[in-house]
Amino acid sequence: MEPFKPTELPLDVSSWNMHALIKKVSSASSSLAYYNGILNSIINPLIFLSPLETKEAILSSRIEGTVTTLDEVLKYEVDLKPESEEKEKDIIEVLNYRRAMRHAAGWLGRGLPFNTNLVCEIQKELMAGVRGKDKLPGKIRKEQVWIGAYKCKIEEATYIPPDPYSVPQLLENLFNYINTDESEVLIQSAILHAQFEIIHPFMDGNGRTGRILIPLFLWHKRRMDVPMLYISEYLNDNRDEYTQRLLYVSEKYGWEDWIYFFLDAIEVQAARNARKAKMSYNFTII
């Protein structure tokens, strides 16, 4: 198996069923707009709904094998140490995820660009002092990597990302694409996440970095007033399909199916988050 060579963006969509796709975009957009309206009705949603942010950090990290709970994280934040060093490492990874999200929001809030430098900053924060800290945090990889079973050889890999020499150019193409208005924003966000995972620009932390980019991008494109759409709950619930849909993009040019899956995630998770936000806020004001 050779390193994968991603399709240059924008994609050729001439064979897609655009009528059905736009209908799906409309449905996901409505769900997202309703959730955004709920957020706008809450005073200081970033503070008031911070448990949603922490839950996202827990679930996104769980997709990568890190297992902890909201209760364990909250206890750790008030200096109640867990029973083992390994559990403490899991908690710190979750806290790094949350810190990386906030750091990136501050970056964009200062008017800095949505580009490779941003994702390097995110990945650097994620890897600070945890497993993967020795894999050049914040640096674009200069080695070939592969994905497969634990400690598998490259010959046994299920996917081999692009060779390291092509990564800077691929990232430049990706960020040039998403900083245009050529496509509907939700379709762009689906392509952003998949293409980022396909490129796999870092030695570690690519999945978490790519998921952090989703709410940031929707906020950057002004589809949300705060960067608080967290879809890792849906992705974790449908983990096998999530990984297979991403793999099919590289194996079978399965972009259209991936985008439908991603739009389902947006629609379902926005509705879930809206219900949770309303319940939390109503409970507090009562």
C-alpha positions in Angstrom: 0.0 0.0 0.0 1.3 3.4 -1.0 0.7 6.8 0.8 -2.7 8.2 -0.2 -2.8 11.2 -2.6 -5.8 13.3 -1.7 -8.0 15.0 -4.2 -7.3 18.7 -4.6 -10.0 21.0 -3.5 -12.6 22.1 -4.5 -14.1 18.7 -5.3 -15.8 17.8 -8.5 -19.5 17.5 -7.6 -20.9 17.1 -11.1 -22.1 13.6 -10.4 -23.7 14.3 -7.0 -27.4 14.4 -6.3 -27.4 18.0 -5.4 -31.2 18.2 -5.0 -31.1 15.6 -2.2 -28.0 17.1 -0.7 -29.3 20.6 -0.5 -32.5 19.3 1.1 -30.3 17.6 3.8 -28.3 20.8 4.2 -31.5 22.7 4.8 -32.6 20.3 7.5 -29.2 20.4 9.3 -29.1 24.2 8.9 -32.5 24.6 10.6 -31.5 22.5 13.5 -28.3 24.5 13.9 -30.1 27.8 13.7 -32.6 26.7 16.4 -29.7 25.7 18.7 -27.9 29.0 18.0 -31.1 30.8 18.9 -31.2 29.0 22.2 -27.6 30.0 22.9 -28.5 33.6 22.1 -31.2 33.5 24.8 -28.7 32.5 27.5 -26.6 35.1 29.3 -22.9 34.2 29.0 -23.5 30.8 27.3 -19.8 30.0 27.3 -19.7 30.1 31.1 -23.2 28.8 31.8 -22.9 25.8 29.5 -19.3 25.0 30.2 -20.3 21.4 31.2 -21.2 20.8 27.5 -17.7 21.9 26.6 -16.2 19.5 29.1 -18.5 16.7 28.0 -17.3 17.3 24.4 -13.7 17.1 25.5 -14.4 13.8 27.3 -16.2 12.2 24.3 -13.8 13.4 21.7 -10.9 12.0 23.7 -12.9 8.8 24.3 -13.0 8.2 20.5 -9.2 8.0 20.7 -9.2 5.6 23.7 -9.0 8.0 26.6 -11.6 7.0 29.2 -12.7 9.3 32.0 -15.9 10.8 33.3 -17.3 14.3 34.0 -17.3 13.6 37.7 -13.7 12.6 37.7 -12.7 15.7 35.8 -14.6 18.0 38.2 -13.1 16.3 41.2 -9.6 16.8 39.7 -10.3 20.5 39.2 -10.8 20.9 43.0 -7.6 19.0 43.7 -9.1 15.5 44.4 -6.5 13.2 42.8 -7.6 10.0 41.0 -6.6 6.6 42.2 -4.0 6.0 39.5 -1.4 7.8 37.5 -2.9 6.5 34.2 -6.3 7.9 35.2 -4.7 11.2 35.9 -3.1 11.2 32.4 -6.6 10.6 30.9 -8.0 13.6 32.9 -5.2 15.9 31.8 -5.8 15.0 28.2 -9.4 16.1 28.6 -8.4 19.3 30.3 -5.8 19.9 27.5 -8.6 19.5 24.9 -10.8 22.1 26.6 -7.8 24.5 27.0 -7.0 24.0 23.3 -10.6 24.9 22.3 -10.5 28.0 24.4 -7.0 29.0 23.1 -8.2 28.6 19.5 -11.4 30.6 20.2 -9.2 33.4 21.6 -7.0 33.2 18.5 -9.9 33.7 16.1 -11.5 36.2 18.4 -8.4 38.4 18.0 -9.0 38.4 14.2 -6.1 36.0 13.5 -6.6 33.7 10.4 -8.0 30.3 10.2 -5.0 28.6 8.8 -2.2 26.1 9.4 -0.7 28.1 12.3 -4.0 27.8 14.1 -4.1 24.1 13.9 -0.5 23.9 15.0 -1.4 25.9 18.1 -4.4 23.6 18.8 -2.3 20.5 18.5 0.5 21.9 20.6 -2.0 22.6 23.5 -3.5 19.1 23.2 -0.1 17.4 23.5 1.3 19.5 26.3 2.6 17.2 29.1 0.6 14.1 28.0 1.0 10.9 25.9 2.4 12.2 22.6 4.3 15.0 24.1 7.5 13.5 22.5 6.0 13.6 19.0 6.9 17.2 18.1 3.8 19.0 19.4 2.7 21.9 17.2 5.0 20.8 14.3 3.8 19.4 11.0 5.1 15.9 10.6 8.2 15.1 8.6 7.9 11.4 8.8 5.6 8.8 7.2 2.8 7.6 9.5 0.2 4.9 9.1 -3.1 3.8 10.8 -4.0 0.3 11.8 -3.9 -2.1 14.7 -1.7 -1.3 17.7 2.0 -1.6 16.7 1.2 -2.9 13.2 3.7 -2.6 10.5 3.1 -0.3 7.5 2.4 -3.3 5.4 -0.5 -4.2 7.7 -2.0 -0.6 7.8 -5.6 0.1 7.0 -4.7 3.6 5.8 -1.4 5.3 4.9 -1.7 9.1 5.0 0.1 11.3 2.4 3.8 11.4 2.3 5.2 14.1 4.6 6.7 16.2 1.8 3.2 16.8 0.4 1.5 17.8 3.7 2.3 21.6 3.7 0.9 22.0 0.2 -2.2 19.9 1.0 -2.9 22.0 4.1 -2.4 25.2 2.0 -5.0 23.9 -0.5 -7.4 22.9 2.3 -7.3 26.3 4.0 -7.4 28.2 0.7 -10.6 26.3 0.0 -12.4 26.8 3.3 -11.6 30.5 3.3 -13.6 31.0 0.1 -17.4 31.2 -0.3 -17.5 28.5 -3.1 -19.6 26.0 -1.2 -22.3 25.9 1.5 -20.7 26.3 4.9 -22.0 23.0 6.3 -20.6 21.2 3.3 -17.4 23.0 3.7 -17.2 22.0 7.3 -17.7 18.3 6.4 -14.9 18.6 3.8 -12.7 20.4 6.2 -12.9 17.7 8.8 -12.5 14.7 6.4 -9.7 16.3 4.4 -7.8 17.2 7.6 -8.1 13.6 8.9 -7.0 12.3 5.5 -3.9 14.6 5.4 -3.1 13.6 9.0 -0.6 16.4 9.4 0.7 15.6 12.9 2.4 12.6 14.5 -0.4 12.4 17.0 -3.6 14.2 18.0 -5.1 14.5 14.5 -8.6 13.2 15.4 -9.0 15.5 18.4 -7.6 18.5 16.5 -9.9 17.9 13.6 -13.0 17.7 15.8 -12.0 21.0 17.6 -12.0 22.7 14.2 -15.7 22.0 13.6 -17.3 24.5 16.0 -14.5 26.9 15.4 -15.1 26.9 11.7 -18.9 27.4 12.0 -18.2 30.3 14.3 -15.6 31.7 12.0 -18.1 31.5 9.1 -20.8 33.2 11.3 -23.1 30.3 11.3 -22.9 30.4 15.1 -22.6 33.3 17.5 -20.4 31.2 19.9 -18.2 28.2 19.0 -20.4 25.7 20.9 -21.6 23.0 18.5 -20.1 19.8 19.9 -20.7 16.7 17.8 -18.4 14.1 19.4 -21.4 12.6 21.2 -22.9 11.6 17.9 -19.5 10.5 16.5 -18.8 8.4 19.6 -22.3 6.8 19.4 -21.7 6.0 15.8 -17.9 5.4 16.0 -17.7 2.5 13.5 -19.7 4.3 10.9 -17.6 7.5 11.5 -14.3 5.8 10.9 -15.6 3.8 8.0 -17.1 6.8 6.2 -13.8 8.6 6.6 -11.9 5.5 5.2 -14.3 5.2 2.3 -13.4 8.8 1.2 -9.9 7.6 0.6 -10.8 4.1 -0.7 -13.8 4.8 -2.9 -14.0 8.6 -3.2 -17.0 8.4 -0.9 -17.3 12.1 -0.3 -21.1 12.3 -0.9 -21.9 9.6 1.7 -19.5 11.2 4.1 -21.2 14.6 3.8 -24.6 13.0 4.4 -23.3 11.3 7.6 -21.7 14.6 8.7 -24.9 16.6 8.1 -26.8 14.0 10.2 -24.3 14.6 13.0 -24.9 18.3 12.8 -28.7 18.0 12.7 -29.0 15.4 15.5 -26.4 16.9 17.8 -27.6 20.5 17.4 -31.1 19.3 18.5 -29.6 17.3 21.4 -27.6 20.3 22.6 -30.6 22.6 22.3 -32.6 20.4 24.6 -29.8 20.1 27.1 -29.2 23.9 27.0 -32.9 24.6 27.5 -33.2 22.1 30.4 -30.1 23.5 32.2 -31.1 27.1 31.8 -34.8 26.6 32.8 -33.7 24.6 35.8 -31.3 27.3 36.9 -33.8 30.3 36.5 -36.5 28.4 38.4 
